Amino acid sequence: MNRGAQRQQLESAMLARMEATRAELLAANVGLRISDHASKHGDNALTLWNIGRALSAAPTVTLLGTVVIGSLLVGPRRVVPVVLRKGLTGLIARNVRTFVAR
């Protein structure tokens, strides 16, 4: 076998491996996109678990929702002192802890 034929054989083997690798990577990429797409749309579903997770991730939103619901149920005259006494104190303490932890 001459050198030219051997070189062509090596190049064709390398190109075949590159094509196989490219196909594997493409399949993995498409698989990841499909699973990522499915997980994104699954997280947007309105379930009790997702609502609870969202509220635990955003405690300020939870506090605001509690103030609004409390105002509707017992009236703002009773809710405002409780919020100022408990909620504001907790908010300030959490911010101070976060600042000190840095």
Secondary structure as UniProt FT lines:
FT   HELIX           3..43
FT   HELIX           48..57
FT   HELIX           59..74
FT   HELIX           76..82
FT   HELIX           83..87
FT   HELIX           88..101
//
